[in-house]
Amino acid sequence: MTNPAANNAALDITPGNIAAAAGLRGMFRSIGGIGSTATIALVLSLFDDKAAAMRYVLLGMSVLVLASLPLVRLMPDRDSRRPASGDAVELPGG
């Protein structure tokens, strides 16, 4: 649900490097998916009770999400070089 908004935010922050931002975002999304799937499989293989293992996995994921929330506050609101949506823009040539 958050992917479209996060993708738009990443592209809006770096309008001059859209291709690089999109490529890096896709790479990190793939690495995250592969890494998390492998980690979940590893944790499940260590437990005989798979339901208890999933509780640990989901608890760990919850802790990671809560720990990353302060990082969201560090993201810039908008690109400081571009005018806000309500600001007047002066075009070249008058």
N, CA, C and O atoms as CSV, one atom per row, in Angstrom:
chain,resi,resn,atom,element,x,y,z
A,1,MET,N,N,0.818,-1.200,0.000
A,1,MET,CA,C,0.000,0.000,0.000
A,1,MET,C,C,0.856,1.257,0.000
A,1,MET,O,O,0.427,2.289,-0.516
A,2,THR,N,N,2.043,1.197,0.560
A,2,THR,CA,C,2.874,2.395,0.647
A,2,THR,C,C,3.842,2.526,-0.526
A,2,THR,O,O,4.489,3.563,-0.669
A,3,ASN,N,N,3.952,1.513,-1.355
A,3,ASN,CA,C,4.916,1.571,-2.450
A,3,ASN,C,C,4.688,2.730,-3.413
A,3,ASN,O,O,5.655,3.421,-3.736
A,4,PRO,N,N,3.470,2.987,-3.892
A,4,PRO,CA,C,3.315,4.117,-4.819
A,4,PRO,C,C,3.708,5.459,-4.202
A,4,PRO,O,O,4.350,6.276,-4.862
A,5,ALA,N,N,3.334,5.688,-2.963
A,5,ALA,CA,C,3.684,6.959,-2.313
A,5,ALA,C,C,5.183,7.068,-2.094
A,5,ALA,O,O,5.760,8.135,-2.302
A,6,ALA,N,N,5.818,5.988,-1.678
A,6,ALA,CA,C,7.261,6.008,-1.457
A,6,ALA,C,C,8.002,6.188,-2.780
A,6,ALA,O,O,9.015,6.884,-2.837
A,7,ASN,N,N,7.500,5.565,-3.838
A,7,ASN,CA,C,8.118,5.718,-5.152
A,7,ASN,C,C,8.011,7.165,-5.628
A,7,ASN,O,O,8.987,7.726,-6.127
A,8,ASN,N,N,6.841,7.770,-5.478
A,8,ASN,CA,C,6.653,9.167,-5.878
A,8,ASN,C,C,7.542,10.092,-5.056
A,8,ASN,O,O,8.109,11.042,-5.596
A,9,ALA,N,N,7.671,9.830,-3.770
A,9,ALA,CA,C,8.518,10.668,-2.917
A,9,ALA,C,C,9.979,10.568,-3.344
A,9,ALA,O,O,10.681,11.578,-3.398
A,10,ALA,N,N,10.436,9.363,-3.644
A,10,ALA,CA,C,11.832,9.188,-4.069
A,10,ALA,C,C,12.091,9.899,-5.388
A,10,ALA,O,O,13.144,10.514,-5.559
A,11,LEU,N,N,11.163,9.827,-6.309
A,11,LEU,CA,C,11.335,10.475,-7.599
A,11,LEU,C,C,11.197,11.981,-7.496
A,11,LEU,O,O,11.831,12.712,-8.257
A,12,ASP,N,N,10.383,12.457,-6.570
A,12,ASP,CA,C,10.179,13.890,-6.393
A,12,ASP,C,C,11.397,14.547,-5.748
A,12,ASP,O,O,11.670,15.720,-6.001
A,13,ILE,N,N,12.124,13.814,-4.929
A,13,ILE,CA,C,13.289,14.371,-4.248
A,13,ILE,C,C,14.435,14.585,-5.237
A,13,ILE,O,O,15.199,15.541,-5.105
A,14,THR,N,N,14.554,13.702,-6.222
A,14,THR,CA,C,15.662,13.800,-7.175
A,14,THR,C,C,15.139,13.905,-8.602
A,14,THR,O,O,15.277,12.953,-9.370
A,15,PRO,N,N,14.542,15.037,-8.982
A,15,PRO,CA,C,13.958,15.128,-10.328
A,15,PRO,C,C,14.997,15.051,-11.443
A,15,PRO,O,O,14.658,14.659,-12.560
A,16,GLY,N,N,16.239,15.408,-11.178
A,16,GLY,CA,C,17.265,15.343,-12.205
A,16,GLY,C,C,17.843,13.959,-12.404
A,16,GLY,O,O,18.487,13.696,-13.420
A,17,ASN,N,N,17.624,13.082,-11.459
A,17,ASN,CA,C,18.181,11.718,-11.513
A,17,ASN,C,C,17.088,10.679,-11.361
A,17,ASN,O,O,17.209,9.756,-10.555
A,18,ILE,N,N,16.026,10.825,-12.128
A,18,ILE,CA,C,14.874,9.926,-11.976
A,18,ILE,C,C,15.263,8.479,-12.278
A,18,ILE,O,O,14.852,7.564,-11.563
A,19,ALA,N,N,16.047,8.269,-13.324
A,19,ALA,CA,C,16.417,6.895,-13.691
A,19,ALA,C,C,17.255,6.250,-12.591
A,19,ALA,O,O,17.031,5.091,-12.243
A,20,ALA,N,N,18.211,6.984,-12.047
A,20,ALA,CA,C,19.048,6.430,-10.987
A,20,ALA,C,C,18.232,6.154,-9.730
A,20,ALA,O,O,18.408,5.117,-9.091
A,21,ALA,N,N,17.334,7.081,-9.370
A,21,ALA,CA,C,16.510,6.887,-8.174
A,21,ALA,C,C,15.588,5.679,-8.339
A,21,ALA,O,O,15.434,4.883,-7.412
A,22,ALA,N,N,14.984,5.544,-9.504
A,22,ALA,CA,C,14.082,4.411,-9.738
A,22,ALA,C,C,14.858,3.095,-9.733
A,22,ALA,O,O,14.383,2.095,-9.195
A,23,GLY,N,N,16.049,3.094,-10.330
A,23,GLY,CA,C,16.857,1.877,-10.355
A,23,GLY,C,C,17.318,1.462,-8.976
A,23,GLY,O,O,17.235,0.288,-8.615
A,24,LEU,N,N,17.809,2.430,-8.192
A,24,LEU,CA,C,18.248,2.121,-6.830
A,24,LEU,C,C,17.094,1.649,-5.970
A,24,LEU,O,O,17.238,0.715,-5.182
A,25,ARG,N,N,15.941,2.301,-6.123
A,25,ARG,CA,C,14.775,1.910,-5.338
A,25,ARG,C,C,14.360,0.478,-5.667
A,25,ARG,O,O,14.048,-0.305,-4.770
A,26,GLY,N,N,14.356,0.141,-6.947
A,26,GLY,CA,C,14.015,-1.221,-7.350
A,26,GLY,C,C,15.015,-2.245,-6.847
A,26,GLY,O,O,14.636,-3.337,-6.423
A,27,MET,N,N,16.302,-1.890,-6.894
A,27,MET,CA,C,17.337,-2.795,-6.411
A,27,MET,C,C,17.174,-3.066,-4.916
A,27,MET,O,O,17.214,-4.216,-4.480
A,28,PHE,N,N,16.989,-1.996,-4.132
A,28,PHE,CA,C,16.835,-2.185,-2.690
A,28,PHE,C,C,15.544,-2.912,-2.345
A,28,PHE,O,O,15.503,-3.666,-1.373
A,29,ARG,N,N,14.482,-2.697,-3.131
A,29,ARG,CA,C,13.230,-3.420,-2.892
A,29,ARG,C,C,13.438,-4.909,-3.132
A,29,ARG,O,O,12.946,-5.736,-2.365
A,30,SER,N,N,14.165,-5.256,-4.197
A,30,SER,CA,C,14.439,-6.668,-4.492
A,30,SER,C,C,15.334,-7.294,-3.427
A,30,SER,O,O,15.074,-8.408,-2.972
A,31,ILE,N,N,16.379,-6.587,-3.031
A,31,ILE,CA,C,17.273,-7.103,-1.994
A,31,ILE,C,C,16.520,-7.300,-0.685
A,31,ILE,O,O,16.724,-8.297,0.008
A,32,GLY,N,N,15.657,-6.362,-0.346
A,32,GLY,CA,C,14.862,-6.493,0.874
A,32,GLY,C,C,13.927,-7.686,0.829
A,32,GLY,O,O,13.783,-8.405,1.818
A,33,GLY,N,N,13.295,-7.899,-0.309
A,33,GLY,CA,C,12.396,-9.046,-0.447
A,33,GLY,C,C,13.124,-10.365,-0.350
A,33,GLY,O,O,12.661,-11.291,0.316
A,34,ILE,N,N,14.267,-10.455,-1.015
A,34,ILE,CA,C,15.063,-11.688,-0.980
A,34,ILE,C,C,15.616,-11.930,0.425
A,34,ILE,O,O,15.557,-13.046,0.942
A,35,GLY,N,N,16.151,-10.873,1.035
A,35,GLY,CA,C,16.723,-11.019,2.374
A,35,GLY,C,C,15.691,-11.382,3.422
A,35,GLY,O,O,15.940,-12.225,4.283
A,36,SER,N,N,14.533,-10.749,3.349
A,36,SER,CA,C,13.509,-11.051,4.359
A,36,SER,C,C,12.939,-12.451,4.175
A,36,SER,O,O,12.656,-13.135,5.158
A,37,THR,N,N,12.767,-12.883,2.940
A,37,THR,CA,C,12.277,-14.245,2.695
A,37,THR,C,C,13.281,-15.276,3.208
A,37,THR,O,O,12.895,-16.271,3.821
A,38,ALA,N,N,14.565,-15.039,2.957
A,38,ALA,CA,C,15.589,-15.966,3.439
A,38,ALA,C,C,15.650,-15.977,4.963
A,38,ALA,O,O,15.826,-17.033,5.570
A,39,THR,N,N,15.507,-14.816,5.579
A,39,THR,CA,C,15.542,-14.738,7.041
A,39,THR,C,C,14.353,-15.463,7.656
A,39,THR,O,O,14.502,-16.189,8.638
A,40,ILE,N,N,13.175,-15.266,7.079
A,40,ILE,CA,C,11.981,-15.960,7.588
A,40,ILE,C,C,12.147,-17.475,7.453
A,40,ILE,O,O,11.813,-18.219,8.375
A,41,ALA,N,N,12.660,-17.934,6.308
A,41,ALA,CA,C,12.876,-19.368,6.121
A,41,ALA,C,C,13.889,-19.906,7.127
A,41,ALA,O,O,13.723,-21.010,7.645
A,42,LEU,N,N,14.935,-19.131,7.406
A,42,LEU,CA,C,15.936,-19.555,8.387
A,42,LEU,C,C,15.333,-19.675,9.783
A,42,LEU,O,O,15.562,-20.663,10.480
A,43,VAL,N,N,14.562,-18.665,10.189
A,43,VAL,CA,C,13.955,-18.692,11.527
A,43,VAL,C,C,12.971,-19.855,11.630
A,43,VAL,O,O,12.937,-20.544,12.650
A,44,LEU,N,N,12.179,-20.079,10.596
A,44,LEU,CA,C,11.223,-21.192,10.633
A,44,LEU,C,C,11.938,-22.541,10.704
A,44,LEU,O,O,11.422,-23.480,11.310
A,45,SER,N,N,13.112,-22.647,10.096
A,45,SER,CA,C,13.827,-23.931,10.126
A,45,SER,C,C,14.429,-24.227,11.503
A,45,SER,O,O,14.743,-25.377,11.808
A,46,LEU,N,N,14.589,-23.198,12.328
A,46,LEU,CA,C,15.188,-23.395,13.653
A,46,LEU,C,C,14.184,-23.849,14.706
A,46,LEU,O,O,14.584,-24.271,15.792
A,47,PHE,N,N,12.892,-23.772,14.410
A,47,PHE,CA,C,11.855,-24.102,15.384
A,47,PHE,C,C,11.067,-25.316,14.933
A,47,PHE,O,O,10.789,-25.497,13.748
A,48,ASP,N,N,10.712,-26.151,15.917
A,48,ASP,CA,C,9.810,-27.266,15.615
A,48,ASP,C,C,8.374,-26.765,15.501
A,48,ASP,O,O,7.604,-27.237,14.664
A,49,ASP,N,N,8.027,-25.803,16.353
A,49,ASP,CA,C,6.682,-25.220,16.342
A,49,ASP,C,C,6.686,-24.017,15.400
A,49,ASP,O,O,7.155,-22.940,15.768
A,50,LYS,N,N,6.169,-24.196,14.198
A,50,LYS,CA,C,6.208,-23.138,13.176
A,50,LYS,C,C,5.354,-21.938,13.557
A,50,LYS,O,O,5.672,-20.812,13.175
A,51,ALA,N,N,4.276,-22.156,14.302
A,51,ALA,CA,C,3.431,-21.035,14.731
A,51,ALA,C,C,4.199,-20.137,15.704
A,51,ALA,O,O,4.111,-18.912,15.619
A,52,ALA,N,N,4.943,-20.736,16.618
A,52,ALA,CA,C,5.747,-19.941,17.550
A,52,ALA,C,C,6.838,-19.197,16.793
A,52,ALA,O,O,7.151,-18.053,17.122
A,53,ALA,N,N,7.419,-19.836,15.782
A,53,ALA,CA,C,8.453,-19.191,14.978
A,53,ALA,C,C,7.884,-17.976,14.250
A,53,ALA,O,O,8.533,-16.932,14.182
A,54,MET,N,N,6.683,-18.109,13.708
A,54,MET,CA,C,6.063,-16.974,13.014
A,54,MET,C,C,5.754,-15.835,13.971
A,54,MET,O,O,5.823,-14.666,13.591
A,55,ARG,N,N,5.413,-16.170,15.217
A,55,ARG,CA,C,5.205,-15.106,16.206
A,55,ARG,C,C,6.491,-14.313,16.413
A,55,ARG,O,O,6.462,-13.085,16.491
A,56,TYR,N,N,7.629,-15.023,16.504
A,56,TYR,CA,C,8.920,-14.342,16.650
A,56,TYR,C,C,9.252,-13.504,15.412
A,56,TYR,O,O,9.752,-12.385,15.525
A,57,VAL,N,N,8.971,-14.054,14.244
A,57,VAL,CA,C,9.238,-13.322,12.999
A,57,VAL,C,C,8.420,-12.036,12.961
A,57,VAL,O,O,8.953,-10.962,12.682
A,58,LEU,N,N,7.133,-12.150,13.239
A,58,LEU,CA,C,6.266,-10.967,13.182
A,58,LEU,C,C,6.609,-9.959,14.278
A,58,LEU,O,O,6.506,-8.751,14.063
A,59,LEU,N,N,7.010,-10.439,15.426
A,59,LEU,CA,C,7.447,-9.537,16.492
A,59,LEU,C,C,8.714,-8.789,16.064
A,59,LEU,O,O,8.830,-7.582,16.271
A,60,GLY,N,N,9.649,-9.513,15.472
A,60,GLY,CA,C,10.878,-8.877,14.987
A,60,GLY,C,C,10.599,-7.852,13.904
A,60,GLY,O,O,11.204,-6.780,13.895
A,61,MET,N,N,9.687,-8.169,12.987
A,61,MET,CA,C,9.323,-7.213,11.936
A,61,MET,C,C,8.660,-5.974,12.530
A,61,MET,O,O,8.906,-4.857,12.075
A,62,SER,N,N,7.838,-6.168,13.524
A,62,SER,CA,C,7.183,-5.037,14.184
A,62,SER,C,C,8.205,-4.122,14.851
A,62,SER,O,O,8.095,-2.898,14.779
A,63,VAL,N,N,9.191,-4.718,15.492
A,63,VAL,CA,C,10.245,-3.927,16.141
A,63,VAL,C,C,11.025,-3.137,15.097
A,63,VAL,O,O,11.346,-1.969,15.316
A,64,LEU,N,N,11.334,-3.769,13.955
A,64,LEU,CA,C,12.055,-3.065,12.888
A,64,LEU,C,C,11.257,-1.887,12.337
A,64,LEU,O,O,11.813,-0.820,12.079
A,65,VAL,N,N,9.968,-2.081,12.162
A,65,VAL,CA,C,9.124,-0.992,11.649
A,65,VAL,C,C,9.086,0.155,12.652
A,65,VAL,O,O,9.231,1.318,12.274
A,66,LEU,N,N,8.892,-0.166,13.919
A,66,LEU,CA,C,8.844,0.888,14.939
A,66,LEU,C,C,10.188,1.595,15.070
A,66,LEU,O,O,10.232,2.804,15.300
A,67,ALA,N,N,11.282,0.851,14.926
A,67,ALA,CA,C,12.604,1.468,15.023
A,67,ALA,C,C,12.900,2.370,13.828
A,67,ALA,O,O,13.673,3.320,13.951
A,68,SER,N,N,12.302,2.086,12.683
A,68,SER,CA,C,12.564,2.900,11.494
A,68,SER,C,C,11.671,4.130,11.397
A,68,SER,O,O,11.924,5.003,10.566
A,69,LEU,N,N,10.647,4.220,12.213
A,69,LEU,CA,C,9.751,5.376,12.147
A,69,LEU,C,C,10.455,6.716,12.378
A,69,LEU,O,O,10.109,7.685,11.702
A,70,PRO,N,N,11.422,6.824,13.292
A,70,PRO,CA,C,12.114,8.116,13.422
A,70,PRO,C,C,12.853,8.537,12.152
A,70,PRO,O,O,13.050,9.730,11.918
A,71,LEU,N,N,13.260,7.576,11.337
A,71,LEU,CA,C,13.934,7.917,10.088
A,71,LEU,C,C,13.005,8.632,9.114
A,71,LEU,O,O,13.454,9.414,8.276
A,72,VAL,N,N,11.719,8.363,9.229
A,72,VAL,CA,C,10.750,9.021,8.349
A,72,VAL,C,C,10.757,10.522,8.585
A,72,VAL,O,O,10.549,11.298,7.652
A,73,ARG,N,N,10.991,10.934,9.809
A,73,ARG,CA,C,11.025,12.367,10.122
A,73,ARG,C,C,12.213,13.067,9.464
A,73,ARG,O,O,12.199,14.288,9.314
A,74,LEU,N,N,13.240,12.311,9.071
A,74,LEU,CA,C,14.415,12.899,8.443
A,74,LEU,C,C,14.224,13.139,6.947
A,74,LEU,O,O,15.022,13.839,6.324
A,75,MET,N,N,13.177,12.567,6.373
A,75,MET,CA,C,12.931,12.750,4.944
A,75,MET,C,C,12.477,14.180,4.682
A,75,MET,O,O,11.654,14.715,5.425
A,76,PRO,N,N,13.005,14.802,3.634
A,76,PRO,CA,C,12.579,16.172,3.332
A,76,PRO,C,C,11.126,16.204,2.863
A,76,PRO,O,O,10.632,15.258,2.249
A,77,ASP,N,N,10.459,17.307,3.165
A,77,ASP,CA,C,9.068,17.479,2.755
A,77,ASP,C,C,8.934,17.566,1.243
A,77,ASP,O,O,8.085,16.906,0.643
A,78,ARG,N,N,9.779,18.385,0.639
A,78,ARG,CA,C,9.768,18.528,-0.808
A,78,ARG,C,C,11.129,19.041,-1.229
A,78,ARG,O,O,11.934,19.451,-0.393
A,79,ASP,N,N,11.378,19.016,-2.502
A,79,ASP,CA,C,12.654,19.501,-3.025
A,79,ASP,C,C,12.711,21.013,-2.849
A,79,ASP,O,O,11.827,21.726,-3.325
A,80,SER,N,N,13.740,21.506,-2.171
A,80,SER,CA,C,13.829,22.931,-1.871
A,80,SER,C,C,14.108,23.778,-3.113
A,80,SER,O,O,13.921,24.994,-3.085
A,81,ARG,N,N,14.551,23.152,-4.193
A,81,ARG,CA,C,14.838,23.911,-5.407
A,81,ARG,C,C,13.587,24.183,-6.223
A,81,ARG,O,O,13.586,25.073,-7.073
A,82,ARG,N,N,12.524,23.432,-5.979
A,82,ARG,CA,C,11.297,23.606,-6.755
A,82,ARG,C,C,10.300,24.418,-5.966
A,82,ARG,O,O,10.264,24.324,-4.740
A,83,PRO,N,N,9.485,25.220,-6.642
A,83,PRO,CA,C,8.470,26.001,-5.926
A,83,PRO,C,C,7.362,25.098,-5.412
A,83,PRO,O,O,7.093,24.034,-5.971
A,84,ALA,N,N,6.729,25.539,-4.346
A,84,ALA,CA,C,5.572,24.801,-3.821
A,84,ALA,C,C,4.446,24.891,-4.842
A,84,ALA,O,O,4.485,25.734,-5.737
A,85,SER,N,N,3.460,24.041,-4.715
A,85,SER,CA,C,2.403,23.975,-5.726
A,85,SER,C,C,1.615,25.276,-5.833
A,85,SER,O,O,1.063,25.560,-6.896
A,86,GLY,N,N,1.543,26.067,-4.783
A,86,GLY,CA,C,0.770,27.307,-4.842
A,86,GLY,C,C,1.609,28.524,-5.188
A,86,GLY,O,O,1.064,29.613,-5.368
A,87,ASP,N,N,2.939,28.364,-5.286
A,87,ASP,CA,C,3.822,29.491,-5.576
A,87,ASP,C,C,3.790,29.850,-7.061
A,87,ASP,O,O,3.611,28.986,-7.918
A,88,ALA,N,N,3.966,31.128,-7.345
A,88,ALA,CA,C,4.034,31.579,-8.730
A,88,ALA,C,C,5.393,31.214,-9.315
A,88,ALA,O,O,6.417,31.281,-8.636
A,89,VAL,N,N,5.382,30.834,-10.562
A,89,VAL,CA,C,6.608,30.459,-11.247
A,89,VAL,C,C,6.858,31.478,-12.341
A,89,VAL,O,O,5.983,31.743,-13.166
A,90,GLU,N,N,8.071,32.059,-12.348
A,90,GLU,CA,C,8.404,33.024,-13.381
A,90,GLU,C,C,9.056,32.279,-14.539
A,90,GLU,O,O,10.063,31.594,-14.364
A,91,LEU,N,N,8.470,32.420,-15.717
A,91,LEU,CA,C,8.990,31.760,-16.902
A,91,LEU,C,C,10.027,32.616,-17.578
A,91,LEU,O,O,9.942,33.843,-17.523
A,92,PRO,N,N,11.025,31.994,-18.226
A,92,PRO,CA,C,12.031,32.800,-18.927
A,92,PRO,C,C,11.395,33.607,-20.053
A,92,PRO,O,O,10.490,33.124,-20.734
A,93,GLY,N,N,11.855,34.807,-20.244
A,93,GLY,CA,C,11.360,35.659,-21.311
A,93,GLY,C,C,10.145,36.482,-20.904
A,93,GLY,O,O,9.506,37.105,-21.752
A,94,GLY,N,N,9.826,36.489,-19.634
A,94,GLY,CA,C,8.751,37.380,-19.197
A,94,GLY,C,C,7.550,36.679,-18.858
A,94,GLY,O,O,6.560,37.301,-18.473
